[in-house]
Each structure stands twice: as C-alpha cells, then as structure tokens.
Amino acid sequence: MKKLLICVFCAVCALFAADTNSAKNASSAKTAHANNAGYSEVKVTPMQAQGLGIKDVPIQNPAITRGVPFNALIDFDDKDSTTQSSTFDVVVVAIYMREGEQIKKGNEICEISSNELNNLYFEIENTQNKYRVAEEIAQKDKELFEAGVISQREYQASYLASKELFLKLTQLKNVFKLFGIDPDKPRGVYGFRIIANDTGILSVAPKNTGEKIPAFTPYVRISKNNNLLARIKIPLSISDYVLPGSKVYSEGGQYVGDISSVSVVVDKNNNSIMAIADLKKGVFRVGEVADVYIEGKQPENTFALPSEAVIKNGKDNLIFVKTAGGYMPRVVQVVEKRSKSFVISSKGFKGNEQIASGALVTLKGLVNNIGDSGAH
C-alpha cells in the first residue's frame, strides 16, 4: 500500500512539473512572438550583408550622438572683457587695428566722427576755459581774503564756482573716456581717436570705414583670453532636455564642448531660452553661426540607436538583431525621435546585441517577400 502511494505521488509531481514547463514555454513563446510580431529570420551571410551596405553596430553604444540640432553663434568668452560704445550714432572714418589682433592699453584702434561728438568736444573746451578763469579768480580771492581785503563769503562763492566747473569738466571728460576717446588728446587725422582701454585680444572692432554704428552698440571689445563659447537659443518646448554639463557635438558628431549654463529667463520674442556652451575642441570663428548638437538627458531603460538602424514597416518600427544565420527582425517601441537617432525602449533586450545599420530597406524588402510567401 505504501509503495502504491509513493508511485501516485511521483506521478502527480511529474504532471505538475510538465504543466509548469509548458506554461513557461508558452509565456516565452508569447513574448518572443510579441517582439518578433510574426517576423521570421532573414538569412544573409556576412559577405552578402557587406555587399548590401549593411554593417553591425552595438545596440548599446555610448558613442552615438544623441543630440538635437541647434544654430550656435560663436563668440569670445566675455567673462573677462571690456567694451567701448557711444551714446550717439557715429561713423567710422579710419581703421588702424582689426578684430583678432593682440592689443595693448593706449593703442589706437580707429577714428570716429559725428555732430554730437563735435558739440561735446566744443562743450569740453568751453568748460575747460571757464574753469581756468574761475580757478584763477578763486586763487586771487583766497589771497585777498587772507589779506583781509574781502570777506570769507566772497571767497567761498568764487571757490564753489570753480569747483562746480571742475566737476562738470570731469563729467564731460569721463563721457569721452567711456567712448574710448582720450580727452586730453581727442583729435586724430580724420576724427576722434578711439584708443584701447585695456590689454588683450581685440574681439570686436569696426570692419569698414564709412560704417555707421548705432548708439549704445559696442564697437570695441577687448577680451583677456581667446576662449570661445557658443550662444545657443533653445526652444522652450524642449528646454527640459538641455542641462548644464550636457555634451555638445559638431555637425559631424565630434565632441566640441559642454553646456556651462542655461538661462532661466524666457525670450518672449521667440519663446526660447539661452544656453551657453564652453567650446574646448573644434575649429570655430568668432561671429560665425555653426550647427551643433546637444546631448539631451536619456530616459531610463532605453537605448539610443542611429537613425539608419531603425526602419518603418507599416505600423511597426523594426530593428534587425544579428543572429548566427543572418538577422532577426524585432519590433521596438520608439520613445523619442531625435536628429540622426532614435531612443527606444530596452525592454526585452540584454544590451549586448549587435544590430544592422545602413541600407535596411533591403532587409525590409526581404522581410516582406518572406511574409508574402507565407514563410512566417
């Protein structure tokens, strides 16, 4: 009797194990079917794949540029720079130094002219003459006061008049200095001499004689270093993807620098914010507009694939996973579409797969032909 019970128990266990394995296999088959969506393996030899313009790339490749394209204005890093501008519209009448040249404090850069500057210069000369006379009167009144000839109040009146003219003259000269004009030697050959207020690289300077420079527009900027930065306008709709520290790539995919700061102020004219990138590599020119790509933050549990590794087939987004005999089409969920890349869900992948990249239209054609012939 005991032997009979043991035999029955073993038989029940065997049936239970068989049912469990059957359920696991069914579940695996269901998952595989969901990933493959009824697609069959495409038989292609490595030589045939090479002839078709297909190459294998890792499904998890950190070297892929996961960037969004932007136009970047290249400029000098202006953290250590000084600018010179005018509160009047002026015209450039002579040029002595060009942008990019090393410059020392006091070097003559150019000459400018305007009616307002002429009037200001006349006012400086007039005030200077008045101050000279007032100073002489104040000095004589001081001597007369000390001799007891005039009262202290009379001396104080002439002294205060002299000081008022001195303050006005100083103010007028400071306006010239702000423009970059030496108030003690303002005139040049053709107009008013603009001299450098600092030593460094002349990063902004007039380009042509006859050029009109609007008021409050810096026409001279002197930078302490030749470090370059990129000023990038980011549309507000995708600004969350750009963070300080994000890598910046050139149009060819080469690393050129990092985002150093992202503004919190919105430009209402174009609904964008300004991001600044410190450029560390690459060849750029100040003033040029370059195409760059910013590496945005990548969602968790995703892979970034080059755009030539994903192809649309009806409603499915397909990739082709390398197998021993060719490639297995796999349906993937595209999380984001980016410039030259796709971000897909990593669910169902180990992360060490090799996938096809390149002329996937050929593999897509083979897949559809197989489907038409009922091979799936």
Residue pairs with C-beta under 8 A, 6 or more apart in sequence:
31 348
34 331
35 330
35 331
35 348
36 328
36 329
36 330
36 331
37 316
37 329
37 331
38 371
38 376
39 318
39 328
39 329
39 330
39 331
39 367
39 371
39 376
40 329
40 367
40 370
40 375
40 376
41 323
41 325
41 326
41 327
41 328
41 329
42 320
42 326
42 327
42 328
42 329
42 363
42 366
42 367
42 370
43 325
43 326
44 52
44 54
44 326
44 327
44 363
44 366
45 326
49 55
49 56
49 326
49 327
49 356
52 358
52 359
52 362
52 363
53 358
53 359
53 362
54 356
54 357
54 358
54 359
54 360
54 362
54 363
55 356
55 357
55 358
56 322
56 354
56 355
56 356
56 357
57 306
57 309
57 354
57 355
57 357
58 352
58 353
58 354
58 355
59 303
59 305
59 319
59 321
59 349
59 351
59 352
59 353
59 354
59 355
60 303
60 346
60 351
60 352
61 304
61 305
64 304
64 305
64 306
64 341
65 249
65 253
65 293
65 295
65 340
65 341
66 295
66 296
66 298
66 304
66 338
66 341
66 343
67 248
67 249
67 292
67 293
67 294
67 295
67 296
67 338
67 339
67 340
67 341
68 238
68 241
68 242
68 293
68 294
68 296
68 338
68 339
69 251
69 291
69 292
69 293
69 339
70 232
70 233
70 234
70 291
70 292
70 293
70 294
71 232
71 233
71 289
71 290
71 291
71 292
72 230
72 231
72 232
72 277
72 289
72 290
72 291
72 292
73 230
73 231
73 232
73 287
73 288
73 289
74 228
74 229
74 230
74 279
74 284
74 285
74 286
74 287
74 288
74 289
74 290
75 203
75 228
75 229
75 230
75 231
75 286
75 287
76 201
76 203
76 221
76 223
76 225
76 226
76 227
76 228
76 229
76 286
77 223
77 225
77 227
77 228
77 229
77 278
78 221
78 223
80 200
80 223
80 224
80 225
81 200
81 203
81 221
81 222
81 223
81 224
82 197
82 198
82 200
82 221
82 222
83 204
83 218
83 220
83 221
83 222
84 178
84 179
84 180
84 194
84 197
84 218
84 219
84 220
84 221
85 178
85 179
85 215
85 216
85 217
85 218
85 219
85 220
86 112
86 114
86 117
86 179
86 213
86 215
86 216
86 219
87 175
87 215
87 216
88 114
88 116
88 117
88 215
89 114
89 116
89 212
89 213
89 214
89 215
90 112
90 113
90 114
90 117
90 212
90 213
90 219
91 112
91 113
91 114
91 210
91 211
91 212
91 213
92 110
92 111
92 112
92 206
92 208
92 209
92 210
92 211
92 212
92 213
92 219
93 111
93 112
93 113
93 190
93 191
93 209
93 210
94 110
94 111
94 188
94 189
94 190
94 191
94 209
95 109
95 110
95 205
95 206
95 207
95 208
95 209
96 108
96 109
96 110
96 111
97 103
97 107
97 108
97 109
97 110
97 202
97 205
98 202
98 205
98 207
99 202
99 203
99 204
99 205
99 207
99 286
100 201
100 202
100 203
100 286
101 201
101 202
102 200
102 201
102 202
103 109
103 196
103 199
103 200
103 201
103 202
103 222
104 196
104 199
105 196
105 197
105 198
105 199
106 195
106 196
107 195
107 196
108 188
108 193
108 194
108 195
109 180
109 194
109 195
109 196
109 202
109 205
109 206
109 220
110 194
110 205
110 206
110 220
111 188
111 189
111 190
111 191
111 192
111 193
111 194
112 179
112 191
112 192
112 194
112 206
112 213
112 219
113 190
113 191
113 192
117 179
117 181
117 191
117 192
120 172
120 175
120 176
121 186
121 187
121 192
123 172
124 169
124 172
124 173
124 176
124 183
127 165
127 168
127 169
127 172
128 169
130 165
131 162
131 165
131 166
131 168
131 169
134 158
134 161
134 162
134 165
135 162
135 166
137 158
137 161
137 162
138 155
138 158
138 159
138 161
138 162
141 150
141 154
141 155
141 158
141 159
142 155
142 159
144 150
144 155
145 151
145 152
145 154
145 155
172 183
173 183
176 182
176 183
176 186
177 183
177 197
179 192
179 194
180 194
180 195
180 196
180 197
180 220
181 192
181 193
181 194
181 195
182 193
182 195
185 193
186 192
186 193
187 193
194 219
194 220
196 202
196 220
196 222
197 222
198 222
198 224
199 222
200 222
200 223
200 224
200 225
201 222
201 223
201 224
201 225
201 226
202 220
202 221
202 222
203 221
203 222
203 223
203 286
204 218
204 219
204 220
204 221
205 219
205 220
205 221
206 213
206 219
206 220
213 219
227 278
227 279
228 279
228 284
228 286
229 260
229 276
229 277
229 278
229 279
230 248
230 257
230 276
230 277
230 279
230 284
230 290
230 292
231 274
231 275
231 276
232 274
232 275
232 276
232 277
232 292
232 294
233 267
233 270
233 272
233 273
233 274
233 275
234 242
234 262
234 272
234 273
234 274
234 275
234 294
235 271
235 272
236 266
236 271
236 272
236 273
238 296
239 262
239 272
239 273
241 294
241 296
241 297
242 259
242 262
242 275
242 294
242 296
243 259
243 262
243 296
243 297
244 259
244 260
244 261
244 262
245 258
245 259
246 258
246 259
246 294
246 295
246 296
246 297
247 255
247 257
247 258
247 294
247 295
248 255
248 256
248 257
248 258
248 259
248 277
248 279
248 292
248 293
248 294
248 295
249 255
249 256
249 292
249 293
249 294
249 295
250 256
250 282
250 290
250 291
250 292
250 293
251 290
251 291
251 292
251 293
253 293
254 281
254 282
255 281
256 277
256 279
256 280
256 281
256 282
256 284
256 292
257 277
257 278
257 279
257 280
257 281
257 282
258 277
258 278
258 280
259 275
259 276
259 277
259 294
260 276
260 277
260 278
261 275
261 276
262 273
262 274
262 275
262 276
263 273
263 274
263 275
264 273
265 273
265 274
266 272
266 273
267 273
267 274
275 294
277 292
277 294
284 290
293 339
293 340
296 338
298 304
298 343
299 335
299 336
299 343
301 345
301 346
301 347
302 335
302 343
302 344
302 345
302 346
303 343
303 344
303 346
303 349
303 351
304 338
304 341
304 342
304 343
305 319
305 341
305 342
305 343
305 344
305 355
306 340
306 341
306 357
307 340
307 341
307 342
308 357
308 358
308 360
309 319
309 342
309 355
309 356
309 357
309 360
310 317
310 318
310 319
310 332
310 334
310 342
310 344
310 360
311 317
311 318
311 319
311 360
311 361
311 363
311 364
312 318
313 329
313 364
313 367
313 368
316 331
317 331
317 332
317 333
317 334
317 342
317 344
318 329
318 330
318 331
318 332
318 360
318 364
318 367
319 329
319 330
319 332
319 344
319 355
319 356
320 327
320 328
320 329
320 330
320 355
320 356
320 360
320 363
321 327
321 328
321 329
321 330
321 353
321 354
321 355
322 353
322 354
322 355
322 356
327 356
327 363
329 363
329 367
330 348
332 344
332 345
333 344
333 345
333 347
334 342
334 343
334 344
335 343
335 344
335 345
336 342
336 343
337 343
356 363
370 376
